Amino acid sequence: MTPFRILKQIKVMKEEIESVLMKDPQVKSGVEMVLNILKEIEVDGETMQYIIEQVGMEEQMLKQLKEIYE
């Protein structure tokens, strides 16, 4: 898969997520707050993996990432 195609798929997925979740102002505000915290602490890969495991999203993330990178 070419880098261009990967970027295009990421954009489509981002738009789908935003269209479902980000329409709710409370959800959007909460997501933006979490993103700002993660950026502020400069979260690394291992910590992000821990966070994903703690929220029970390992399988979902694996599925989504496989769709993008395979």
DRENPA-3360 file (N, C-alpha, C; in nm, 2 decimals, always signed):
BEGIN
1 = MTPFRILK = +0.09/-0.12/+0.00/+0.00/+0.00/+0.00/+0.09/+0.12/+0.00 ~ +0.06/+0.22/-0.09/+0.14/+0.34/-0.10/+0.11/+0.43/+0.02 ~ +0.21/+0.52/+0.05/+0.19/+0.61/+0.16/+0.07/+0.71/+0.13 ~ +0.05/+0.74/+0.01/-0.06/+0.83/-0.03/-0.19/+0.76/+0.01 ~ -0.20/+0.63/-0.03/-0.33/+0.56/+0.00/-0.35/+0.55/+0.15 ~ -0.24/+0.52/+0.23/-0.25/+0.52/+0.37/-0.30/+0.65/+0.43 ~ -0.25/+0.76/+0.38/-0.29/+0.89/+0.43/-0.44/+0.92/+0.40 ~ -0.48/+0.87/+0.28/-0.62/+0.89/+0.24/-0.71/+0.81/+0.33;
9 = QIKVMKEE = -0.67/+0.69/+0.36/-0.76/+0.61/+0.45/-0.76/+0.66/+0.59 ~ -0.65/+0.72/+0.64/-0.65/+0.78/+0.77/-0.75/+0.90/+0.77 ~ -0.74/+0.98/+0.66/-0.83/+1.09/+0.65/-0.98/+1.05/+0.65 ~ -1.01/+0.95/+0.58/-1.15/+0.90/+0.57/-1.19/+0.85/+0.71 ~ -1.10/+0.77/+0.78/-1.14/+0.72/+0.91/-1.16/+0.83/+1.01 ~ -1.07/+0.93/+1.00/-1.08/+1.05/+1.09/-1.22/+1.12/+1.07 ~ -1.25/+1.13/+0.94/-1.38/+1.20/+0.91/-1.50/+1.11/+0.97 ~ -1.49/+0.98/+0.95/-1.60/+0.89/+1.00/-1.61/+0.91/+1.16;
17 = IESVLMKD = -1.49/+0.91/+1.22/-1.49/+0.92/+1.37/-1.55/+1.05/+1.41 ~ -1.51/+1.16/+1.35/-1.56/+1.29/+1.38/-1.71/+1.30/+1.35 ~ -1.75/+1.24/+1.25/-1.89/+1.25/+1.21/-1.98/+1.18/+1.31 ~ -1.93/+1.07/+1.38/-2.01/+1.00/+1.48/-1.99/+1.06/+1.62 ~ -1.87/+1.08/+1.66/-1.85/+1.12/+1.80/-1.84/+1.27/+1.82 ~ -1.78/+1.34/+1.73/-1.74/+1.47/+1.75/-1.86/+1.57/+1.73 ~ -1.97/+1.52/+1.69/-2.09/+1.61/+1.68/-2.14/+1.65/+1.82 ~ -2.12/+1.57/+1.92/-2.16/+1.60/+2.05/-2.06/+1.70/+2.11;
25 = PQVKSGVE = -2.10/+1.82/+2.15/-2.00/+1.92/+2.20/-1.93/+1.87/+2.33 ~ -2.00/+1.80/+2.41/-1.94/+1.75/+2.54/-1.83/+1.64/+2.50 ~ -1.86/+1.55/+2.41/-1.76/+1.45/+2.37/-1.64/+1.52/+2.30 ~ -1.67/+1.61/+2.21/-1.56/+1.68/+2.14/-1.47/+1.75/+2.24 ~ -1.53/+1.82/+2.34/-1.45/+1.89/+2.44/-1.37/+1.79/+2.52 ~ -1.42/+1.68/+2.56/-1.35/+1.58/+2.64/-1.24/+1.52/+2.56 ~ -1.26/+1.49/+2.43/-1.16/+1.43/+2.34/-1.04/+1.53/+2.33 ~ -1.08/+1.66/+2.30/-0.97/+1.76/+2.29/-0.89/+1.78/+2.42;
33 = MVLNILKE = -0.96/+1.77/+2.53/-0.89/+1.78/+2.66/-0.79/+1.66/+2.68 ~ -0.83/+1.54/+2.64/-0.74/+1.43/+2.65/-0.63/+1.44/+2.56 ~ -0.65/+1.48/+2.43/-0.55/+1.50/+2.34/-0.44/+1.60/+2.38 ~ -0.49/+1.71/+2.44/-0.40/+1.81/+2.49/-0.31/+1.76/+2.60 ~ -0.37/+1.68/+2.69/-0.29/+1.62/+2.80/-0.19/+1.53/+2.75 ~ -0.23/+1.44/+2.65/-0.13/+1.35/+2.59/-0.02/+1.42/+2.52 ~ -0.05/+1.53/+2.45/+0.05/+1.61/+2.39/+0.14/+1.67/+2.49 ~ +0.08/+1.72/+2.60/+0.16/+1.79/+2.70/+0.26/+1.70/+2.77;
41 = IEVDGETM = +0.22/+1.58/+2.80/+0.31/+1.49/+2.86/+0.40/+1.41/+2.76 ~ +0.38/+1.44/+2.63/+0.46/+1.38/+2.53/+0.46/+1.22/+2.55 ~ +0.34/+1.17/+2.54/+0.32/+1.03/+2.57/+0.40/+0.94/+2.46 ~ +0.46/+0.84/+2.51/+0.54/+0.75/+2.42/+0.45/+0.63/+2.38 ~ +0.51/+0.54/+2.30/+0.43/+0.43/+2.24/+0.39/+0.33/+2.35 ~ +0.48/+0.30/+2.45/+0.45/+0.21/+2.55/+0.34/+0.26/+2.64 ~ +0.34/+0.39/+2.67/+0.24/+0.45/+2.75/+0.10/+0.45/+2.68 ~ +0.11/+0.48/+2.55/-0.02/+0.48/+2.47/-0.07/+0.34/+2.46;
49 = QYIIEQVG = +0.01/+0.24/+2.45/-0.03/+0.10/+2.45/-0.10/+0.07/+2.58 ~ -0.04/+0.11/+2.69/-0.10/+0.09/+2.83/-0.24/+0.15/+2.84 ~ -0.25/+0.28/+2.78/-0.38/+0.35/+2.79/-0.48/+0.27/+2.71 ~ -0.44/+0.23/+2.59/-0.54/+0.15/+2.50/-0.58/+0.02/+2.57 ~ -0.49/-0.04/+2.64/-0.52/-0.17/+2.71/-0.62/-0.13/+2.83 ~ -0.59/-0.03/+2.90/-0.67/+0.01/+3.02/-0.82/+0.05/+2.98 ~ -0.84/+0.10/+2.86/-0.97/+0.13/+2.82/-1.04/+0.02/+2.73 ~ -0.96/-0.09/+2.72/-1.02/-0.21/+2.66/-1.04/-0.20/+2.51;
57 = MEEQMLKQ = -0.94/-0.13/+2.44/-0.96/-0.10/+2.30/-0.85/-0.17/+2.21 ~ -0.78/-0.27/+2.27/-0.68/-0.34/+2.20/-0.73/-0.40/+2.06 ~ -0.83/-0.48/+2.07/-0.88/-0.54/+1.95/-0.93/-0.45/+1.85 ~ -1.00/-0.34/+1.90/-1.06/-0.24/+1.80/-0.94/-0.17/+1.73 ~ -0.84/-0.13/+1.81/-0.73/-0.06/+1.75/-0.65/-0.15/+1.65 ~ -0.63/-0.28/+1.69/-0.57/-0.37/+1.60/-0.64/-0.38/+1.47 ~ -0.77/-0.40/+1.48/-0.86/-0.41/+1.36/-0.84/-0.29/+1.27 ~ -0.85/-0.17/+1.33/-0.85/-0.04/+1.25/-0.71/-0.02/+1.19;
65 = LKEIYE = -0.61/-0.05/+1.26/-0.47/-0.03/+1.21/-0.44/-0.13/+1.10 ~ -0.49/-0.26/+1.11/-0.47/-0.35/+1.01/-0.54/-0.31/+0.88 ~ -0.66/-0.25/+0.89/-0.73/-0.20/+0.77/-0.65/-0.09/+0.70 ~ -0.58/-0.01/+0.78/-0.50/+0.10/+0.72/-0.37/+0.05/+0.66 ~ -0.30/-0.04/+0.73/-0.16/-0.07/+0.69/-0.14/-0.20/+0.62 ~ -0.25/-0.27/+0.59/-0.23/-0.39/+0.51/-0.28/-0.37/+0.37;
% end
